[in-house]
Amino acid sequence: MADAGNESARNKDRAPVDTADQRGPYAQQDPYDERDPYLEHRRLLFATAYRMLGSVTDAEDVLQDAWLSWSTVDRDSVRHPKAYLVRTVTNLSLNRLTSARATRETYVGPWLPEPLLTSPDIATETELADSVSTAMLVVLETLSPVERAVFLLREVFGYAHAEIAETLERPEPTVRQIAHRAREHVQARRPRYDADRTRRRQITDRFLAACSGGDLNAVMELLAPEVTAWSDGGGKVTAARRPLHGTDRVARWLVGFLAKPELAALVMEPAVINGELGVLATLDGHTVGALSFDLLDGHIQNLRFQVNPDKLSGLTPDNSLALS
């Protein structure tokens, strides 16, 4: 996370948020010009929208809307394109998140973020990986939309309070209060975890071997006593409708589920998902699920299974470099 006390050094090279009027001609810009600011900053814009929404699909929709807005802007009136685009994406994400929260209240079973297949390199950057981990996205879901926007702009992307205030059109003192409240909220709820990548790989390999062999005892040995498992099927596929708690219950459910005849050809293999080593599941060449977990003291503490077919679009190599 960014250091809140080092504001001036962190922001000295970044232009302030632009307040140019969005109305005006397209200024005869070539939409396929690689020098276009939208294309230049697309990775940042996607990273902003994805962290805001926890959804690959919604993030892509927001970027499409941002592009349509950008394509009508008089470019000569935009002094700082990067800041302008980040502001546009943030506000579009805020609008979408506000409406999405009502939909999630009627969601069938546990709601989990859409997983994203990320570059293996991201796992070596602890701060970046943590900011996009599934566990962090779950915690961010407990913030209000405005708190989430302020937290991300401040703590992840390092914007000054004044810039955030201009982006969200709120008084700076209010933004400072929101930032403080959101930071405390996240710190109180973010799970502890082991950051040792070698240890995580060892546990992942052992877990896969135990699951593939249907070895109930081996699975139980890897789970923490207070383990909890969530599975998001969205009512589209078979999944536990409520979280499962405890070593015995989670292990028996998992081994029993994998023993189903229709899953005989299921392939489970390690993959870097949301900046951390997890498990990608394919069946007959098609991606059917993703597993992320928290590792603490050498044991798996939380398991999150994403099997909703509508939320698997980010598990393709095409999106492996989408975050920054």
HELIX and SHEET records of a PDB file:
HELIX    1   1 GLU A    7  ASN A   11  1                                   5    
HELIX    2   2 PRO A   37  GLU A   40  1                                   4    
HELIX    3   3 ARG A   42  LEU A   53  1                                  12    
HELIX    4   4 VAL A   56  TRP A   70  1                                  15    
HELIX    5   5 ARG A   75  SER A   77  5                                   3    
HELIX    6   6 PRO A   81  ARG A  104  1                                  24    
HELIX    7   7 PRO A  120  THR A  124  5                                   5    
HELIX    8   8 THR A  126  VAL A  132  1                                   7    
HELIX    9   9 THR A  134  LEU A  140  1                                   7    
HELIX   10  10 PRO A  145  PHE A  151  1                                   7    
HELIX   11  11 LEU A  152  VAL A  156  3                                   5    
HELIX   12  12 HIS A  161  LEU A  168  1                                   8    
HELIX   13  13 GLU A  172  ARG A  189  1                                  18    
HELIX   14  14 ARG A  197  SER A  212  1                                  16    
HELIX   15  15 LEU A  216  LEU A  222  1                                   7    
HELIX   16  16 THR A  247  LEU A  258  1                                  12    
HELIX   17  17 PRO A  261  LEU A  263  5                                   3    
HELIX   18  18 PRO A  309  LYS A  311  5                                   3    
HELIX   19  19 PRO A  317  ASN A  319  5                                   3    
SHEET    1   A 6 LEU A 244  HIS A 245  0                                        
SHEET    2   A 6 LEU A 223  ASP A 232 -1                                        
SHEET    3   A 6 HIS A 299  GLN A 306  1                                        
SHEET    4   A 6 HIS A 286  LEU A 296 -1                                        
SHEET    5   A 6 GLU A 276  LEU A 283 -1                                        
SHEET    6   A 6 LEU A 266  ILE A 273 -1                                        
END                                                                             
